[in-house]
Amino acid sequence: MDKLFTPNDHAFVAYLIMVH
């Protein structure tokens, strides 16, 4: 799981949380 959460992925996760 190297580099699983890159800055871009973190923004994507934040988006998922916001639309959840």
C-alpha positions as CSV (number, residue, x, y, z in Angstrom):
1,M,0.0,0.0,0.0
2,D,2.7,2.4,-0.9
3,K,1.6,6.0,-1.6
4,L,-2.1,5.0,-1.1
5,F,-3.1,8.5,0.0
6,T,-1.5,11.0,-2.3
7,P,-2.5,14.7,-2.1
8,N,-4.9,14.1,-5.0
9,D,-6.4,11.0,-3.3
10,H,-6.9,12.9,-0.1
11,A,-8.9,15.5,-2.0
12,F,-10.9,12.7,-3.6
13,V,-11.6,11.2,-0.1
14,A,-12.7,14.6,1.2
15,Y,-15.0,14.8,-1.8
16,L,-16.5,11.4,-1.0
17,I,-17.1,12.5,2.6
18,M,-18.7,15.7,1.6
19,V,-21.2,14.1,-0.8
20,H,-21.9,11.2,1.6
